[in-house]
């Protein structure tokens, strides 16, 4: 009986240390939303030119992440498909 109690205590101590130090993560599934891979779409109730200008201003002012500066570009709004093109 003493050996079993000691083994349980040791396992509990090791388990506690692993959780506290972050070496063992316990996924309870609480606090997250899982989404399937793929593009996210949103409907924006604004003229295309306005949406393009807002996005272009944020890209040009912020410059984006350091590693992507100069690598990002926006196509002119005329090349965007219209809602009438969606089938």
PyMOL Python script that loads the backbone (N, CA, C, O; Angstrom):
from pymol import cmd

cmd.read_pdbstr("""\
ATOM      1  N   UNK A   1       0.818  -1.195   0.000  1.00  0.00           N
ATOM      2  CA  UNK A   1       0.000   0.000   0.000  1.00  0.00           C
ATOM      3  C   UNK A   1       0.860   1.256   0.000  1.00  0.00           C
ATOM      4  O   UNK A   1       0.540   2.234  -0.676  1.00  0.00           O
ATOM      5  N   UNK A   2       1.962   1.227   0.768  1.00  0.00           N
ATOM      6  CA  UNK A   2       2.836   2.389   0.849  1.00  0.00           C
ATOM      7  C   UNK A   2       3.500   2.701  -0.482  1.00  0.00           C
ATOM      8  O   UNK A   2       3.688   3.868  -0.827  1.00  0.00           O
ATOM      9  N   UNK A   3       3.859   1.656  -1.237  1.00  0.00           N
ATOM     10  CA  UNK A   3       4.490   1.845  -2.535  1.00  0.00           C
ATOM     11  C   UNK A   3       3.503   2.449  -3.529  1.00  0.00           C
ATOM     12  O   UNK A   3       3.880   3.317  -4.316  1.00  0.00           O
ATOM     13  N   UNK A   4       2.265   2.014  -3.508  1.00  0.00           N
ATOM     14  CA  UNK A   4       1.246   2.528  -4.418  1.00  0.00           C
ATOM     15  C   UNK A   4       0.963   3.991  -4.132  1.00  0.00           C
ATOM     16  O   UNK A   4       0.849   4.795  -5.057  1.00  0.00           O
ATOM     17  N   UNK A   5       0.848   4.346  -2.849  1.00  0.00           N
ATOM     18  CA  UNK A   5       0.606   5.729  -2.472  1.00  0.00           C
ATOM     19  C   UNK A   5       1.777   6.615  -2.878  1.00  0.00           C
ATOM     20  O   UNK A   5       1.576   7.735  -3.347  1.00  0.00           O
ATOM     21  N   UNK A   6       2.994   6.122  -2.702  1.00  0.00           N
ATOM     22  CA  UNK A   6       4.179   6.882  -3.096  1.00  0.00           C
ATOM     23  C   UNK A   6       4.228   7.057  -4.610  1.00  0.00           C
ATOM     24  O   UNK A   6       4.604   8.124  -5.096  1.00  0.00           O
ATOM     25  N   UNK A   7       3.852   6.024  -5.359  1.00  0.00           N
ATOM     26  CA  UNK A   7       3.855   6.130  -6.826  1.00  0.00           C
ATOM     27  C   UNK A   7       2.811   7.141  -7.304  1.00  0.00           C
ATOM     28  O   UNK A   7       3.076   7.917  -8.223  1.00  0.00           O
ATOM     29  N   UNK A   8       1.643   7.136  -6.696  1.00  0.00           N
ATOM     30  CA  UNK A   8       0.596   8.091  -7.067  1.00  0.00           C
ATOM     31  C   UNK A   8       1.033   9.510  -6.735  1.00  0.00           C
ATOM     32  O   UNK A   8       0.809  10.426  -7.526  1.00  0.00           O
ATOM     33  N   UNK A   9       1.649   9.702  -5.581  1.00  0.00           N
ATOM     34  CA  UNK A   9       2.124  11.027  -5.185  1.00  0.00           C
ATOM     35  C   UNK A   9       3.215  11.514  -6.129  1.00  0.00           C
ATOM     36  O   UNK A   9       3.230  12.680  -6.524  1.00  0.00           O
ATOM     37  N   UNK A  10       4.130  10.612  -6.487  1.00  0.00           N
ATOM     38  CA  UNK A  10       5.206  11.001  -7.410  1.00  0.00           C
ATOM     39  C   UNK A  10       4.647  11.359  -8.783  1.00  0.00           C
ATOM     40  O   UNK A  10       5.066  12.346  -9.389  1.00  0.00           O
ATOM     41  N   UNK A  11       3.696  10.555  -9.277  1.00  0.00           N
ATOM     42  CA  UNK A  11       3.093  10.841 -10.576  1.00  0.00           C
ATOM     43  C   UNK A  11       2.337  12.161 -10.541  1.00  0.00           C
ATOM     44  O   UNK A  11       2.377  12.934 -11.498  1.00  0.00           O
ATOM     45  N   UNK A  12       1.650  12.414  -9.436  1.00  0.00           N
ATOM     46  CA  UNK A  12       0.934  13.680  -9.292  1.00  0.00           C
ATOM     47  C   UNK A  12       1.873  14.870  -9.265  1.00  0.00           C
ATOM     48  O   UNK A  12       1.595  15.907  -9.867  1.00  0.00           O
ATOM     49  N   UNK A  13       2.984  14.714  -8.566  1.00  0.00           N
ATOM     50  CA  UNK A  13       3.975  15.791  -8.488  1.00  0.00           C
ATOM     51  C   UNK A  13       4.590  16.072  -9.851  1.00  0.00           C
ATOM     52  O   UNK A  13       4.730  17.230 -10.245  1.00  0.00           O
ATOM     53  N   UNK A  14       4.953  15.030 -10.563  1.00  0.00           N
ATOM     54  CA  UNK A  14       5.538  15.191 -11.898  1.00  0.00           C
ATOM     55  C   UNK A  14       4.510  15.810 -12.846  1.00  0.00           C
ATOM     56  O   UNK A  14       4.835  16.717 -13.612  1.00  0.00           O
ATOM     57  N   UNK A  15       3.278  15.320 -12.792  1.00  0.00           N
ATOM     58  CA  UNK A  15       2.232  15.879 -13.649  1.00  0.00           C
ATOM     59  C   UNK A  15       1.984  17.349 -13.359  1.00  0.00           C
ATOM     60  O   UNK A  15       1.845  18.155 -14.279  1.00  0.00           O
ATOM     61  N   UNK A  16       1.930  17.696 -12.079  1.00  0.00           N
ATOM     62  CA  UNK A  16       1.732  19.099 -11.696  1.00  0.00           C
ATOM     63  C   UNK A  16       2.872  19.969 -12.214  1.00  0.00           C
ATOM     64  O   UNK A  16       2.633  21.050 -12.752  1.00  0.00           O
ATOM     65  N   UNK A  17       4.110  19.501 -12.053  1.00  0.00           N
ATOM     66  CA  UNK A  17       5.265  20.285 -12.513  1.00  0.00           C
ATOM     67  C   UNK A  17       5.223  20.485 -14.027  1.00  0.00           C
ATOM     68  O   UNK A  17       5.528  21.572 -14.517  1.00  0.00           O
ATOM     69  N   UNK A  18       4.847  19.445 -14.767  1.00  0.00           N
ATOM     70  CA  UNK A  18       4.785  19.552 -16.224  1.00  0.00           C
ATOM     71  C   UNK A  18       3.711  20.553 -16.669  1.00  0.00           C
ATOM     72  O   UNK A  18       3.928  21.317 -17.609  1.00  0.00           O
ATOM     73  N   UNK A  19       2.567  20.550 -16.001  1.00  0.00           N
ATOM     74  CA  UNK A  19       1.498  21.487 -16.360  1.00  0.00           C
ATOM     75  C   UNK A  19       1.901  22.915 -16.002  1.00  0.00           C
ATOM     76  O   UNK A  19       1.705  23.832 -16.800  1.00  0.00           O
ATOM     77  N   UNK A  20       2.457  23.108 -14.818  1.00  0.00           N
ATOM     78  CA  UNK A  20       2.825  24.452 -14.361  1.00  0.00           C
ATOM     79  C   UNK A  20       3.925  25.063 -15.219  1.00  0.00           C
ATOM     80  O   UNK A  20       3.897  26.263 -15.493  1.00  0.00           O
ATOM     81  N   UNK A  21       4.886  24.264 -15.645  1.00  0.00           N
ATOM     82  CA  UNK A  21       5.984  24.792 -16.454  1.00  0.00           C
ATOM     83  C   UNK A  21       5.616  24.915 -17.934  1.00  0.00           C
ATOM     84  O   UNK A  21       6.379  25.479 -18.719  1.00  0.00           O
ATOM     85  N   UNK A  22       4.452  24.391 -18.315  1.00  0.00           N
ATOM     86  CA  UNK A  22       4.024  24.497 -19.710  1.00  0.00           C
ATOM     87  C   UNK A  22       4.536  23.392 -20.603  1.00  0.00           C
ATOM     88  O   UNK A  22       4.314  23.427 -21.813  1.00  0.00           O
ATOM     89  N   UNK A  23       5.210  22.418 -20.041  1.00  0.00           N
ATOM     90  CA  UNK A  23       5.714  21.299 -20.833  1.00  0.00           C
ATOM     91  C   UNK A  23       4.600  20.338 -21.225  1.00  0.00           C
ATOM     92  O   UNK A  23       4.729  19.594 -22.197  1.00  0.00           O
ATOM     93  N   UNK A  24       3.509  20.354 -20.469  1.00  0.00           N
ATOM     94  CA  UNK A  24       2.344  19.525 -20.762  1.00  0.00           C
ATOM     95  C   UNK A  24       1.136  20.441 -20.815  1.00  0.00           C
ATOM     96  O   UNK A  24       0.808  21.098 -19.827  1.00  0.00           O
ATOM     97  N   UNK A  25       0.476  20.488 -21.953  1.00  0.00           N
ATOM     98  CA  UNK A  25      -0.708  21.328 -22.078  1.00  0.00           C
ATOM     99  C   UNK A  25      -1.950  20.460 -22.070  1.00  0.00           C
ATOM    100  O   UNK A  25      -2.001  19.412 -22.714  1.00  0.00           O
ATOM    101  N   UNK A  26      -2.931  20.906 -21.345  1.00  0.00           N
ATOM    102  CA  UNK A  26      -4.189  20.196 -21.260  1.00  0.00           C
ATOM    103  C   UNK A  26      -5.216  20.973 -22.081  1.00  0.00           C
ATOM    104  O   UNK A  26      -5.563  22.102 -21.733  1.00  0.00           O
ATOM    105  N   UNK A  27      -5.697  20.382 -23.155  1.00  0.00           N
ATOM    106  CA  UNK A  27      -6.657  21.040 -24.029  1.00  0.00           C
ATOM    107  C   UNK A  27      -8.063  20.699 -23.566  1.00  0.00           C
ATOM    108  O   UNK A  27      -8.542  19.580 -23.752  1.00  0.00           O
ATOM    109  N   UNK A  28      -8.711  21.676 -22.963  1.00  0.00           N
ATOM    110  CA  UNK A  28     -10.082  21.459 -22.493  1.00  0.00           C
ATOM    111  C   UNK A  28     -11.111  21.807 -23.556  1.00  0.00           C
ATOM    112  O   UNK A  28     -12.287  21.478 -23.403  1.00  0.00           O
ATOM    113  N   UNK A  29     -10.687  22.474 -24.644  1.00  0.00           N
ATOM    114  CA  UNK A  29     -11.605  22.843 -25.714  1.00  0.00           C
ATOM    115  C   UNK A  29     -12.439  24.066 -25.392  1.00  0.00           C
ATOM    116  O   UNK A  29     -13.336  24.411 -26.161  1.00  0.00           O
ATOM    117  N   UNK A  30     -12.175  24.727 -24.287  1.00  0.00           N
ATOM    118  CA  UNK A  30     -12.937  25.898 -23.876  1.00  0.00           C
ATOM    119  C   UNK A  30     -12.192  27.152 -24.329  1.00  0.00           C
ATOM    120  O   UNK A  30     -10.974  27.247 -24.175  1.00  0.00           O
ATOM    121  N   UNK A  31     -12.927  28.108 -24.885  1.00  0.00           N
ATOM    122  CA  UNK A  31     -12.336  29.396 -25.218  1.00  0.00           C
ATOM    123  C   UNK A  31     -11.810  29.514 -26.630  1.00  0.00           C
ATOM    124  O   UNK A  31     -11.142  30.497 -26.953  1.00  0.00           O
ATOM    125  N   UNK A  32     -12.087  28.544 -27.480  1.00  0.00           N
ATOM    126  CA  UNK A  32     -11.612  28.618 -28.857  1.00  0.00           C
ATOM    127  C   UNK A  32     -12.755  28.341 -29.810  1.00  0.00           C
ATOM    128  O   UNK A  32     -13.717  27.648 -29.478  1.00  0.00           O
ATOM    129  N   UNK A  33     -12.625  28.899 -31.003  1.00  0.00           N
ATOM    130  CA  UNK A  33     -13.563  28.598 -32.074  1.00  0.00           C
ATOM    131  C   UNK A  33     -12.770  27.954 -33.197  1.00  0.00           C
ATOM    132  O   UNK A  33     -11.789  28.526 -33.674  1.00  0.00           O
ATOM    133  N   UNK A  34     -13.178  26.795 -33.614  1.00  0.00           N
ATOM    134  CA  UNK A  34     -12.503  26.116 -34.712  1.00  0.00           C
ATOM    135  C   UNK A  34     -13.248  26.419 -35.999  1.00  0.00           C
ATOM    136  O   UNK A  34     -14.471  26.293 -36.058  1.00  0.00           O
ATOM    137  N   UNK A  35     -12.518  26.817 -37.027  1.00  0.00           N
ATOM    138  CA  UNK A  35     -13.097  27.113 -38.326  1.00  0.00           C
ATOM    139  C   UNK A  35     -12.403  26.264 -39.378  1.00  0.00           C
ATOM    140  O   UNK A  35     -11.218  25.957 -39.252  1.00  0.00           O
ATOM    141  N   UNK A  36     -13.136  25.887 -40.410  1.00  0.00           N
ATOM    142  CA  UNK A  36     -12.495  25.125 -41.480  1.00  0.00           C
ATOM    143  C   UNK A  36     -11.518  26.013 -42.256  1.00  0.00           C
ATOM    144  O   UNK A  36     -11.671  27.234 -42.298  1.00  0.00           O
ATOM    145  N   UNK A  37     -10.523  25.386 -42.861  1.00  0.00           N
ATOM    146  CA  UNK A  37      -9.578  26.132 -43.676  1.00  0.00           C
ATOM    147  C   UNK A  37     -10.287  26.674 -44.908  1.00  0.00           C
ATOM    148  O   UNK A  37     -11.231  26.065 -45.410  1.00  0.00           O
ATOM    149  N   UNK A  38      -9.834  27.805 -45.383  1.00  0.00           N
ATOM    150  CA  UNK A  38     -10.413  28.389 -46.585  1.00  0.00           C
ATOM    151  C   UNK A  38     -10.539  29.892 -46.428  1.00  0.00           C
ATOM    152  O   UNK A  38     -10.273  30.436 -45.356  1.00  0.00           O
ATOM    153  N   UNK A  39     -10.940  30.555 -47.483  1.00  0.00           N
ATOM    154  CA  UNK A  39     -11.048  32.013 -47.412  1.00  0.00           C
ATOM    155  C   UNK A  39     -12.235  32.438 -46.547  1.00  0.00           C
ATOM    156  O   UNK A  39     -13.275  31.779 -46.522  1.00  0.00           O
ATOM    157  N   UNK A  40     -12.055  33.540 -45.849  1.00  0.00           N
ATOM    158  CA  UNK A  40     -13.146  34.138 -45.092  1.00  0.00           C
ATOM    159  C   UNK A  40     -13.751  35.236 -45.958  1.00  0.00           C
ATOM    160  O   UNK A  40     -13.021  36.028 -46.555  1.00  0.00           O
ATOM    161  N   UNK A  41     -15.038  35.287 -46.028  1.00  0.00           N
ATOM    162  CA  UNK A  41     -15.687  36.306 -46.835  1.00  0.00           C
ATOM    163  C   UNK A  41     -16.575  37.169 -45.959  1.00  0.00           C
ATOM    164  O   UNK A  41     -17.117  36.709 -44.954  1.00  0.00           O
ATOM    165  N   UNK A  42     -16.714  38.408 -46.347  1.00  0.00           N
ATOM    166  CA  UNK A  42     -17.577  39.344 -45.633  1.00  0.00           C
ATOM    167  C   UNK A  42     -18.197  40.288 -46.657  1.00  0.00           C
ATOM    168  O   UNK A  42     -17.557  40.670 -47.637  1.00  0.00           O
ATOM    169  N   UNK A  43     -19.426  40.647 -46.419  1.00  0.00           N
ATOM    170  CA  UNK A  43     -20.098  41.611 -47.281  1.00  0.00           C
ATOM    171  C   UNK A  43     -19.895  42.999 -46.686  1.00  0.00           C
ATOM    172  O   UNK A  43     -20.138  43.222 -45.500  1.00  0.00           O
ATOM    173  N   UNK A  44     -19.449  43.918 -47.519  1.00  0.00           N
ATOM    174  CA  UNK A  44     -19.188  45.281 -47.072  1.00  0.00           C
ATOM    175  C   UNK A  44     -20.156  46.198 -47.807  1.00  0.00           C
ATOM    176  O   UNK A  44     -20.183  46.229 -49.037  1.00  0.00           O
ATOM    177  N   UNK A  45     -20.945  46.939 -47.050  1.00  0.00           N
ATOM    178  CA  UNK A  45     -21.937  47.836 -47.642  1.00  0.00           C
ATOM    179  C   UNK A  45     -21.303  49.212 -47.854  1.00  0.00           C
ATOM    180  O   UNK A  45     -21.648  50.178 -47.174  1.00  0.00           O
ATOM    181  N   UNK A  46     -20.378  49.285 -48.800  1.00  0.00           N
ATOM    182  CA  UNK A  46     -19.716  50.544 -49.135  1.00  0.00           C
ATOM    183  C   UNK A  46     -19.298  50.478 -50.594  1.00  0.00           C
ATOM    184  O   UNK A  46     -19.101  49.391 -51.137  1.00  0.00           O
ATOM    185  N   UNK A  47     -19.162  51.634 -51.230  1.00  0.00           N
ATOM    186  CA  UNK A  47     -18.698  51.620 -52.617  1.00  0.00           C
ATOM    187  C   UNK A  47     -17.301  51.018 -52.730  1.00  0.00           C
ATOM    188  O   UNK A  47     -16.484  51.153 -51.818  1.00  0.00           O
ATOM    189  N   UNK A  48     -17.033  50.358 -53.845  1.00  0.00           N
ATOM    190  CA  UNK A  48     -15.725  49.707 -54.048  1.00  0.00           C
ATOM    191  C   UNK A  48     -14.567  50.676 -53.925  1.00  0.00           C
ATOM    192  O   UNK A  48     -13.547  50.359 -53.312  1.00  0.00           O
ATOM    193  N   UNK A  49     -14.722  51.857 -54.506  1.00  0.00           N
ATOM    194  CA  UNK A  49     -13.621  52.826 -54.466  1.00  0.00           C
ATOM    195  C   UNK A  49     -13.275  53.213 -53.033  1.00  0.00           C
ATOM    196  O   UNK A  49     -12.101  53.376 -52.699  1.00  0.00           O
ATOM    197  N   UNK A  50     -14.294  53.362 -52.184  1.00  0.00           N
ATOM    198  CA  UNK A  50     -14.053  53.709 -50.782  1.00  0.00           C
ATOM    199  C   UNK A  50     -13.323  52.581 -50.067  1.00  0.00           C
ATOM    200  O   UNK A  50     -12.361  52.820 -49.337  1.00  0.00           O
ATOM    201  N   UNK A  51     -13.780  51.356 -50.278  1.00  0.00           N
ATOM    202  CA  UNK A  51     -13.138  50.201 -49.646  1.00  0.00           C
ATOM    203  C   UNK A  51     -11.694  50.096 -50.107  1.00  0.00           C
ATOM    204  O   UNK A  51     -10.797  49.874 -49.293  1.00  0.00           O
ATOM    205  N   UNK A  52     -11.462  50.253 -51.398  1.00  0.00           N
ATOM    206  CA  UNK A  52     -10.097  50.179 -51.923  1.00  0.00           C
ATOM    207  C   UNK A  52      -9.222  51.266 -51.320  1.00  0.00           C
ATOM    208  O   UNK A  52      -8.087  51.001 -50.923  1.00  0.00           O
ATOM    209  N   UNK A  53      -9.744  52.495 -51.247  1.00  0.00           N
ATOM    210  CA  UNK A  53      -8.957  53.600 -50.697  1.00  0.00           C
ATOM    211  C   UNK A  53      -8.582  53.362 -49.238  1.00  0.00           C
ATOM    212  O   UNK A  53      -7.463  53.675 -48.829  1.00  0.00           O
ATOM    213  N   UNK A  54      -9.505  52.813 -48.450  1.00  0.00           N
ATOM    214  CA  UNK A  54      -9.223  52.542 -47.037  1.00  0.00           C
ATOM    215  C   UNK A  54      -8.150  51.467 -46.904  1.00  0.00           C
ATOM    216  O   UNK A  54      -7.222  51.608 -46.108  1.00  0.00           O
ATOM    217  N   UNK A  55      -8.275  50.399 -47.677  1.00  0.00           N
ATOM    218  CA  UNK A  55      -7.282  49.320 -47.609  1.00  0.00           C
ATOM    219  C   UNK A  55      -5.927  49.812 -48.117  1.00  0.00           C
ATOM    220  O   UNK A  55      -4.895  49.530 -47.508  1.00  0.00           O
ATOM    221  N   UNK A  56      -5.926  50.537 -49.217  1.00  0.00           N
ATOM    222  CA  UNK A  56      -4.666  51.037 -49.779  1.00  0.00           C
ATOM    223  C   UNK A  56      -3.982  51.992 -48.813  1.00  0.00           C
ATOM    224  O   UNK A  56      -2.757  51.976 -48.694  1.00  0.00           O
ATOM    225  N   UNK A  57      -4.755  52.824 -48.123  1.00  0.00           N
ATOM    226  CA  UNK A  57      -4.159  53.763 -47.170  1.00  0.00           C
ATOM    227  C   UNK A  57      -3.521  53.014 -46.007  1.00  0.00           C
ATOM    228  O   UNK A  57      -2.432  53.378 -45.563  1.00  0.00           O
ATOM    229  N   UNK A  58      -4.185  51.972 -45.506  1.00  0.00           N
ATOM    230  CA  UNK A  58      -3.607  51.241 -44.373  1.00  0.00           C
ATOM    231  C   UNK A  58      -2.349  50.493 -44.785  1.00  0.00           C
ATOM    232  O   UNK A  58      -1.410  50.388 -43.996  1.00  0.00           O
ATOM    233  N   UNK A  59      -2.311  49.973 -46.001  1.00  0.00           N
ATOM    234  CA  UNK A  59      -1.122  49.255 -46.468  1.00  0.00           C
ATOM    235  C   UNK A  59       0.023  50.227 -46.696  1.00  0.00           C
ATOM    236  O   UNK A  59       1.163  49.932 -46.335  1.00  0.00           O
ATOM    237  N   UNK A  60      -0.256  51.375 -47.284  1.00  0.00           N
ATOM    238  CA  UNK A  60       0.823  52.311 -47.589  1.00  0.00           C
ATOM    239  C   UNK A  60       1.313  53.036 -46.341  1.00  0.00           C
ATOM    240  O   UNK A  60       2.504  53.334 -46.246  1.00  0.00           O
ATOM    241  N   UNK A  61       0.438  53.331 -45.380  1.00  0.00           N
ATOM    242  CA  UNK A  61       0.862  54.035 -44.175  1.00  0.00           C
ATOM    243  C   UNK A  61       1.629  53.114 -43.230  1.00  0.00           C
ATOM    244  O   UNK A  61       2.703  53.464 -42.743  1.00  0.00           O
ATOM    245  N   UNK A  62       1.070  51.943 -42.979  1.00  0.00           N
ATOM    246  CA  UNK A  62       1.701  51.033 -42.032  1.00  0.00           C
ATOM    247  C   UNK A  62       2.869  50.298 -42.670  1.00  0.00           C
ATOM    248  O   UNK A  62       3.841  49.964 -41.993  1.00  0.00           O
ATOM    249  N   UNK A  63       2.779  50.048 -43.953  1.00  0.00           N
ATOM    250  CA  UNK A  63       3.839  49.327 -44.625  1.00  0.00           C
ATOM    251  C   UNK A  63       3.758  47.833 -44.417  1.00  0.00           C
ATOM    252  O   UNK A  63       4.497  47.075 -45.045  1.00  0.00           O
ATOM    253  N   UNK A  64       2.877  47.407 -43.550  1.00  0.00           N
ATOM    254  CA  UNK A  64       2.737  45.979 -43.290  1.00  0.00           C
ATOM    255  C   UNK A  64       3.867  45.469 -42.422  1.00  0.00           C
ATOM    256  O   UNK A  64       4.690  46.253 -41.950  1.00  0.00           O
ATOM    257  N   UNK A  65       3.917  44.160 -42.204  1.00  0.00           N
ATOM    258  CA  UNK A  65       5.010  43.580 -41.426  1.00  0.00           C
ATOM    259  C   UNK A  65       6.355  43.845 -42.099  1.00  0.00           C
ATOM    260  O   UNK A  65       6.435  43.943 -43.324  1.00  0.00           O
ATOM    261  N   UNK A  66       7.389  43.958 -41.306  1.00  0.00           N
ATOM    262  CA  UNK A  66       8.704  44.318 -41.842  1.00  0.00           C
ATOM    263  C   UNK A  66       9.137  43.389 -42.965  1.00  0.00           C
ATOM    264  O   UNK A  66       9.675  43.850 -43.971  1.00  0.00           O
ATOM    265  N   UNK A  67       8.913  42.095 -42.811  1.00  0.00           N
ATOM    266  CA  UNK A  67       9.344  41.128 -43.821  1.00  0.00           C
ATOM    267  C   UNK A  67       8.564  41.225 -45.126  1.00  0.00           C
ATOM    268  O   UNK A  67       9.026  40.745 -46.162  1.00  0.00           O
ATOM    269  N   UNK A  68       7.376  41.845 -45.085  1.00  0.00           N
ATOM    270  CA  UNK A  68       6.558  41.935 -46.287  1.00  0.00           C
ATOM    271  C   UNK A  68       6.572  43.314 -46.931  1.00  0.00           C
ATOM    272  O   UNK A  68       5.911  43.518 -47.949  1.00  0.00           O
ATOM    273  N   UNK A  69       7.292  44.242 -46.378  1.00  0.00           N
ATOM    274  CA  UNK A  69       7.324  45.583 -46.967  1.00  0.00           C
ATOM    275  C   UNK A  69       7.888  45.516 -48.377  1.00  0.00           C
ATOM    276  O   UNK A  69       8.941  44.927 -48.621  1.00  0.00           O
ATOM    277  N   UNK A  70       7.175  46.122 -49.280  1.00  0.00           N
ATOM    278  CA  UNK A  70       7.571  46.101 -50.674  1.00  0.00           C
ATOM    279  C   UNK A  70       7.056  44.884 -51.421  1.00  0.00           C
ATOM    280  O   UNK A  70       7.101  44.852 -52.651  1.00  0.00           O
ATOM    281  N   UNK A  71       6.571  43.893 -50.709  1.00  0.00           N
ATOM    282  CA  UNK A  71       6.079  42.676 -51.351  1.00  0.00           C
ATOM    283  C   UNK A  71       4.563  42.674 -51.481  1.00  0.00           C
ATOM    284  O   UNK A  71       3.998  41.830 -52.177  1.00  0.00           O
ATOM    285  N   UNK A  72       3.897  43.626 -50.804  1.00  0.00           N
ATOM    286  CA  UNK A  72       2.435  43.666 -50.869  1.00  0.00           C
ATOM    287  C   UNK A  72       1.993  44.685 -51.905  1.00  0.00           C
ATOM    288  O   UNK A  72       2.608  45.739 -52.068  1.00  0.00           O
ATOM    289  N   UNK A  73       0.941  44.358 -52.585  1.00  0.00           N
ATOM    290  CA  UNK A  73       0.371  45.295 -53.540  1.00  0.00           C
ATOM    291  C   UNK A  73      -1.119  45.027 -53.645  1.00  0.00           C
ATOM    292  O   UNK A  73      -1.587  43.925 -53.357  1.00  0.00           O
ATOM    293  N   UNK A  74      -1.847  46.029 -54.054  1.00  0.00           N
ATOM    294  CA  UNK A  74      -3.284  45.904 -54.238  1.00  0.00           C
ATOM    295  C   UNK A  74      -3.618  46.122 -55.704  1.00  0.00           C
ATOM    296  O   UNK A  74      -3.110  47.046 -56.339  1.00  0.00           O
ATOM    297  N   UNK A  75      -4.469  45.271 -56.227  1.00  0.00           N
ATOM    298  CA  UNK A  75      -4.937  45.461 -57.596  1.00  0.00           C
ATOM    299  C   UNK A  75      -5.936  46.614 -57.596  1.00  0.00           C
ATOM    300  O   UNK A  75      -6.624  46.829 -56.598  1.00  0.00           O
ATOM    301  N   UNK A  76      -6.026  47.343 -58.675  1.00  0.00           N
ATOM    302  CA  UNK A  76      -7.000  48.433 -58.727  1.00  0.00           C
ATOM    303  C   UNK A  76      -8.417  47.879 -58.563  1.00  0.00           C
ATOM    304  O   UNK A  76      -8.674  46.731 -58.927  1.00  0.00           O
ATOM    305  N   UNK A  77      -9.329  48.673 -58.025  1.00  0.00           N
ATOM    306  CA  UNK A  77     -10.666  48.161 -57.753  1.00  0.00           C
ATOM    307  C   UNK A  77     -11.416  47.725 -58.997  1.00  0.00           C
ATOM    308  O   UNK A  77     -12.372  46.957 -58.881  1.00  0.00           O
ATOM    309  N   UNK A  78     -11.037  48.169 -60.162  1.00  0.00           N
ATOM    310  CA  UNK A  78     -11.745  47.782 -61.386  1.00  0.00           C
ATOM    311  C   UNK A  78     -11.569  46.281 -61.669  1.00  0.00           C
ATOM    312  O   UNK A  78     -12.414  45.680 -62.333  1.00  0.00           O
ATOM    313  N   UNK A  79     -10.485  45.673 -61.173  1.00  0.00           N
ATOM    314  CA  UNK A  79     -10.247  44.264 -61.461  1.00  0.00           C
ATOM    315  C   UNK A  79     -10.972  43.341 -60.485  1.00  0.00           C
ATOM    316  O   UNK A  79     -10.958  42.123 -60.664  1.00  0.00           O
ATOM    317  N   UNK A  80     -11.600  43.901 -59.461  1.00  0.00           N
ATOM    318  CA  UNK A  80     -12.333  43.073 -58.519  1.00  0.00           C
ATOM    319  C   UNK A  80     -13.605  42.563 -59.166  1.00  0.00           C
ATOM    320  O   UNK A  80     -14.267  43.305 -59.892  1.00  0.00           O
ATOM    321  N   UNK A  81     -13.962  41.313 -58.916  1.00  0.00           N
ATOM    322  CA  UNK A  81     -15.221  40.809 -59.498  1.00  0.00           C
ATOM    323  C   UNK A  81     -16.409  41.492 -58.821  1.00  0.00           C
ATOM    324  O   UNK A  81     -16.383  41.741 -57.616  1.00  0.00           O
ATOM    325  N   UNK A  82     -17.420  41.784 -59.580  1.00  0.00           N
ATOM    326  CA  UNK A  82     -18.604  42.420 -59.010  1.00  0.00           C
ATOM    327  C   UNK A  82     -19.540  41.346 -58.482  1.00  0.00           C
ATOM    328  O   UNK A  82     -19.375  40.162 -58.775  1.00  0.00           O
ATOM    329  N   UNK A  83     -20.527  41.773 -57.699  1.00  0.00           N
ATOM    330  CA  UNK A  83     -21.485  40.820 -57.161  1.00  0.00           C
ATOM    331  C   UNK A  83     -22.330  40.221 -58.275  1.00  0.00           C
ATOM    332  O   UNK A  83     -22.883  39.133 -58.113  1.00  0.00           O
ATOM    333  N   UNK A  84     -22.439  40.919 -59.411  1.00  0.00           N
ATOM    334  CA  UNK A  84     -23.202  40.390 -60.538  1.00  0.00           C
ATOM    335  C   UNK A  84     -22.444  39.237 -61.209  1.00  0.00           C
ATOM    336  O   UNK A  84     -23.052  38.381 -61.852  1.00  0.00           O
ATOM    337  N   UNK A  85     -21.084  39.221 -61.053  1.00  0.00           N
ATOM    338  CA  UNK A  85     -20.283  38.152 -61.645  1.00  0.00           C
ATOM    339  C   UNK A  85     -20.418  36.842 -60.878  1.00  0.00           C
ATOM    340  O   UNK A  85     -20.250  35.759 -61.438  1.00  0.00           O
ATOM    341  N   UNK A  86     -20.729  36.961 -59.572  1.00  0.00           N
ATOM    342  CA  UNK A  86     -20.840  35.753 -58.739  1.00  0.00           C
ATOM    343  C   UNK A  86     -22.057  34.953 -59.193  1.00  0.00           C
ATOM    344  O   UNK A  86     -23.147  35.495 -59.373  1.00  0.00           O
ATOM    345  N   UNK A  87     -21.848  33.677 -59.370  1.00  0.00           N
ATOM    346  CA  UNK A  87     -22.941  32.896 -59.906  1.00  0.00           C
ATOM    347  C   UNK A  87     -23.543  32.025 -58.939  1.00  0.00           C
ATOM    348  O   UNK A  87     -24.486  31.302 -59.262  1.00  0.00           O
TER     349      UNK A  87
END
""", "prot")
cmd.dss("prot")
cmd.show_as("cartoon", "prot")
cmd.util.cbc("prot")
cmd.orient("prot")
